Amino acid sequence: MFTNTNCEPSLPKAIHLKRESASLAQQSKHIDTTTLINNTSSSTINSPTLRLSSSVSSTIMTAKKNNNAMTAKAHETNITIKQRVPVKSIRIERDYSKADGITRFSTEYPAELEGKISVQEFAHTINEINKYMDYADRISWRIVLENIMEILTIYISPIFISTHYQRAVRQLLLFIESENSNIYYPQSLSISDPVKAAFLFIEINYYD
């Protein structure tokens, strides 16, 4: 008798393969879902830190921009005033009440400065200038020797060695520049170099 042989795979094996495929698919979905949850929780935890970091960075950048803008504005104001032509000049005359040989300036407040510089600020400026001039005009043995050296060298020595008077005048000019930058320039005013007027008067220039 003939033997009937069937080469097709049996049904239980096919069902077993389908079950294995379904199991692998479920495991893959489970892994993907777990990874997504972990990534979401990580981003949720890190987001406040990122927001705080970006906020601090933006605050620092804003502060730097404001400081740079203020510095540039002050620098521009100083340059602009130095290059502009004053509308008028207010003269602070010499004070000869003590003696002619003493360089002092009047502390009487000019009416033209009302609304610009206070009486106290003006008095402080002039009093400090008078102090510098008192220091420059003082007499001591060292100053006498410097004067003798000037005469013996036909006034060549001050070119190589600065005298007491020259040093005092340099300090005075530094003070005037400081007063201009801090008080007078912001009010569209400026104190001129008194050396140019031979210390006969002090000019306060007025700008629009």
Rosetta blueprint (number, residue, H / E / L):
1 M L
2 F L
3 T L
4 N L
5 T L
6 N L
7 C L
8 E L
9 P L
10 S L
11 L H
12 P H
13 K H
14 A H
15 I H
16 H H
17 L H
18 K H
19 R H
20 E H
21 S H
22 A H
23 S H
24 L H
25 A H
26 Q H
27 Q H
28 S H
29 K H
30 H H
31 I H
32 D H
33 T H
34 T H
35 T H
36 L H
37 I H
38 N H
39 N H
40 T H
41 S H
42 S H
43 S H
44 T H
45 I H
46 N H
47 S H
48 P H
49 T H
50 L H
51 R H
52 L H
53 S H
54 S H
55 S H
56 V H
57 S H
58 S H
59 T H
60 I H
61 M H
62 T H
63 A H
64 K H
65 K H
66 N H
67 N H
68 N H
69 A H
70 M H
71 T H
72 A H
73 K H
74 A H
75 H H
76 E H
77 T H
78 N H
79 I H
80 T H
81 I H
82 K H
83 Q H
84 R L
85 V L
86 P L
87 V L
88 K E
89 S E
90 I E
91 R E
92 I E
93 E E
94 R E
95 D L
96 Y L
97 S L
98 K L
99 A L
100 D L
101 G L
102 I L
103 T L
104 R L
105 F E
106 S L
107 T L
108 E L
109 Y L
110 P L
111 A H
112 E H
113 L H
114 E L
115 G L
116 K L
117 I L
118 S L
119 V H
120 Q H
121 E H
122 F H
123 A H
124 H H
125 T H
126 I H
127 N H
128 E H
129 I H
130 N H
131 K H
132 Y H
133 M H
134 D H
135 Y H
136 A H
137 D H
138 R L
139 I L
140 S L
141 W H
142 R H
143 I H
144 V H
145 L H
146 E H
147 N H
148 I H
149 M H
150 E H
151 I H
152 L H
153 T L
154 I L
155 Y L
156 I L
157 S H
158 P H
159 I H
160 F H
161 I L
162 S L
163 T L
164 H H
165 Y H
166 Q H
167 R H
168 A H
169 V H
170 R H
171 Q H
172 L H
173 L H
174 L H
175 F H
176 I H
177 E H
178 S H
179 E H
180 N H
181 S H
182 N H
183 I H
184 Y H
185 Y H
186 P H
187 Q H
188 S L
189 L E
190 S E
191 I E
192 S L
193 D L
194 P H
195 V H
196 K H
197 A H
198 A L
199 F L
200 L L
201 F E
202 I E
203 E E
204 I E
205 N E
206 Y E
207 Y L
208 D L
